[in-house]
Amino acid sequence: MPKFMIDANLPHRFSFWNNADYEPVPNDEWGDDKVWAYAAEHKLTVITKDVDYEVLVANGTPPKVVRLCVGNMKRRDLWILLSNVWPEVVNAVEQPGIRLVRVYRTHLESF
């Protein structure tokens, strides 16, 4: 099972993220580079809405990224969407060679 870091701009108290395999960014003031370095050092997959992480993942170095491409959503709607697709997201992250998983309202893309 991969371990994840939840970016500061996301709710980190969803029930399916409420266990030792998920942690929020330790400091909300950290920039992308600091978050990236921390996630790489601790072997965490970053969960984010921030497109800047796609540039970082293109470098080919760890960590992996789950990018939520869902725009602004009410917290409850986001929870419903993610609770339905999260097992599929985790499965995609576990696949060899997959570095980026994009979550859309209607589908997933893995690269």
One Martini backbone bead per residue (centre of mass of N, CA, C, O) as a GRO file, in nm:
protein
  111
    1MET     BB    1   0.093   0.037   0.026
    2PRO     BB    2   0.072   0.349  -0.017
    3LYS     BB    3   0.184   0.672   0.063
    4PHE     BB    4   0.048   0.994   0.171
    5MET     BB    5   0.020   1.347   0.072
    6ILE     BB    6  -0.169   1.625   0.169
    7ASP     BB    7  -0.240   1.899   0.050
    8ALA     BB    8  -0.325   2.212   0.177
    9ASN     BB    9  -0.586   2.247  -0.035
   10LEU     BB   10  -0.697   1.995   0.125
   11PRO     BB   11  -0.888   1.778   0.272
   12HIS     BB   12  -0.771   1.556   0.556
   13ARG     BB   13  -1.060   1.417   0.693
   14PHE     BB   14  -1.119   1.186   0.540
   15SER     BB   15  -1.191   0.867   0.616
   16PHE     BB   16  -0.997   0.730   0.390
   17TRP     BB   17  -0.751   0.930   0.523
   18ASN     BB   18  -0.778   0.810   0.835
   19ASN     BB   19  -0.451   0.721   0.846
   20ALA     BB   20  -0.111   0.628   0.838
   21ASP     BB   21  -0.106   0.666   0.503
   22TYR     BB   22  -0.182   0.970   0.591
   23GLU     BB   23  -0.065   1.314   0.533
   24PRO     BB   24  -0.016   1.621   0.593
   25VAL     BB   25   0.125   1.895   0.545
   26PRO     BB   26   0.339   2.013   0.786
   27ASN     BB   27   0.345   2.303   0.616
   28ASP     BB   28   0.150   2.554   0.476
   29GLU     BB   29   0.414   2.737   0.380
   30TRP     BB   30   0.505   2.554   0.178
   31GLY     BB   31   0.641   2.490  -0.107
   32ASP     BB   32   0.667   2.279  -0.364
   33ASP     BB   33   0.967   2.196  -0.321
   34LYS     BB   34   0.937   2.112  -0.023
   35VAL     BB   35   0.717   1.904  -0.059
   36TRP     BB   36   0.869   1.729  -0.261
   37ALA     BB   37   1.112   1.657  -0.082
   38TYR     BB   38   0.954   1.528   0.147
   39ALA     BB   39   0.811   1.309  -0.018
   40ALA     BB   40   1.067   1.175  -0.124
   41GLU     BB   41   1.202   1.109   0.151
   42HIS     BB   42   0.912   0.952   0.252
   43LYS     BB   43   0.759   0.803   0.023
   44LEU     BB   44   0.533   0.999  -0.107
   45THR     BB   45   0.221   1.066  -0.232
   46VAL     BB   46   0.084   1.328  -0.398
   47ILE     BB   47  -0.202   1.524  -0.314
   48THR     BB   48  -0.357   1.736  -0.569
   49LYS     BB   49  -0.445   2.046  -0.765
   50ASP     BB   50  -0.162   2.119  -0.861
   51VAL     BB   51  -0.005   2.163  -1.170
   52ASP     BB   52   0.301   2.189  -1.089
   53TYR     BB   53   0.346   1.876  -1.036
   54GLU     BB   54   0.369   1.791  -1.335
   55VAL     BB   55   0.649   1.909  -1.378
   56LEU     BB   56   0.797   1.747  -1.159
   57VAL     BB   57   0.720   1.456  -1.263
   58ALA     BB   58   0.872   1.490  -1.544
   59ASN     BB   59   1.168   1.438  -1.422
   60GLY     BB   60   1.153   1.124  -1.291
   61THR     BB   61   1.126   1.172  -0.993
   62PRO     BB   62   1.050   1.150  -0.701
   63PRO     BB   63   0.737   1.149  -0.670
   64LYS     BB   64   0.420   1.086  -0.680
   65VAL     BB   65   0.093   1.177  -0.842
   66VAL     BB   66  -0.224   1.312  -0.738
   67ARG     BB   67  -0.455   1.473  -0.954
   68LEU     BB   68  -0.713   1.703  -0.910
   69CYS     BB   69  -0.950   1.757  -1.191
   70VAL     BB   70  -1.234   1.933  -1.049
   71GLY     BB   71  -1.223   2.184  -0.931
   72ASN     BB   72  -1.474   2.331  -0.778
   73MET     BB   73  -1.598   2.188  -0.471
   74LYS     BB   74  -1.776   2.055  -0.261
   75ARG     BB   75  -1.685   1.864  -0.008
   76ARG     BB   76  -1.903   1.647  -0.045
   77ASP     BB   77  -1.856   1.597  -0.350
   78LEU     BB   78  -1.563   1.513  -0.319
   79TRP     BB   79  -1.612   1.276  -0.134
   80ILE     BB   80  -1.790   1.113  -0.323
   81LEU     BB   81  -1.594   1.084  -0.552
   82LEU     BB   82  -1.348   0.962  -0.393
   83SER     BB   83  -1.494   0.720  -0.260
   84ASN     BB   84  -1.544   0.583  -0.545
   85VAL     BB   85  -1.221   0.602  -0.667
   86TRP     BB   86  -0.986   0.536  -0.468
   87PRO     BB   87  -0.914   0.238  -0.525
   88GLU     BB   88  -0.826   0.303  -0.819
   89VAL     BB   89  -0.601   0.498  -0.748
   90VAL     BB   90  -0.426   0.309  -0.580
   91ASN     BB   91  -0.385   0.103  -0.803
   92ALA     BB   92  -0.239   0.295  -0.998
   93VAL     BB   93   0.001   0.371  -0.810
   94GLU     BB   94   0.104   0.062  -0.789
   95GLN     BB   95   0.197   0.074  -1.068
   96PRO     BB   96   0.433   0.027  -1.275
   97GLY     BB   97   0.541   0.346  -1.405
   98ILE     BB   98   0.356   0.518  -1.239
   99ARG     BB   99   0.343   0.889  -1.169
  100LEU     BB  100   0.045   0.975  -1.278
  101VAL     BB  101  -0.278   1.077  -1.144
  102ARG     BB  102  -0.585   1.160  -1.287
  103VAL     BB  103  -0.876   1.324  -1.152
  104TYR     BB  104  -1.195   1.309  -1.261
  105ARG     BB  105  -1.536   1.314  -1.270
  106THR     BB  106  -1.533   1.058  -1.505
  107HIS     BB  107  -1.212   0.991  -1.472
  108LEU     BB  108  -0.897   0.832  -1.536
  109GLU     BB  109  -0.538   0.901  -1.546
  110SER     BB  110  -0.233   0.731  -1.653
  111PHE     BB  111   0.154   0.781  -1.645
   0.00000   0.00000   0.00000
